[in-house]
């Protein structure tokens, strides 16, 4: 397995002084890591803006709900397959690593195939036409395959393939959507899901046929039985963390849509677009840092881990400041450049301010959360998200009933604050234990 080392900090554990330009080198690495995800996010952002103008508020609310559902599936995939991957490939014998890899590869292919019916069923439940529902179902399955392919290439040290997949995905989505809407005058609902499907399918090509053939060869009853150990040791706690984190972050999506319908959710979704760059950056950098931190943990490079956490937080903070400045500029110059007249500007300004607070609270906990994932400490993360989800769901539900959909975002702020508190507490305790342990005894989050 090929793993990138941190060239800017490599001399620390050997007793030498840190290289003076480590932060600049880290920034270059982050830039390379975010090229693809930023392009994908820009595509999703552009797609959302187009749909915002072409669809009614109710249709746009349904569209955003389906995007949230697909992104939830990526989180579930990360918990079940992607997050355990770098941990399992960094520890154990060569035979144990190969067996774990076969199990995850086969589970990925089987699970993605089964997900098609689920995605299509959700779209049908929102009264979408059959063609659009089928396109969305196929997109959901292909996106899961691409999501695992990205994580697999990161774990193998092939970051360029991941970036290329993201770039090809972005270009394909824009090209296909433009062709459907401009050249053929197609329906925007069918067009957007057809474009997403095409992008996800073509985005698989940079991973090569070797990964697909490896998955096909790995499928066996024995490989699937081995997943039980992965489930007990890692995935079950990670999955609980994903589900409760989703409740913390998106309780408003489900509750507003359920209680007041997609049209009431549409302006909330529109305002959230302004903070999209922060969400993209934290996801992209987390995917990049997770295998790097797993390697540092395996090598007992305590100081390097602390430096990586600092650089991670500084990068996210800079992105947050830039995003807030850009959102402020939009409202100061002309908010109608982004938002149609059907959306109230006063509502959008308040919502954007609340979303900026949510984004700030999320980014301060992302580095430590990524560290705990890299260490296999999924249980404490699950407990942190469990408590935060309870607070978020209760707060959002009460605020929807008492103050309306707009102030439900404050419930998300409360949940994010609770999650940060517990994540910071667990990460600090893990770091103390890690520093005190002998070199061959890395603390395991599964035991906590």
Helices and strands as residue ranges (DSSP letters): H 22-54, H 57-77, I 78-82, H 83-90, H 94-125, H 130-155, H 159-178, I 179-183, H 188-202, G 205-207, H 208-218, H 221-230, I 231-235, H 236-260, H 262-272, G 273-275, H 276-298, H 302-333, G 335-337, H 345-374, H 378-403, H 408-436, G 445-447
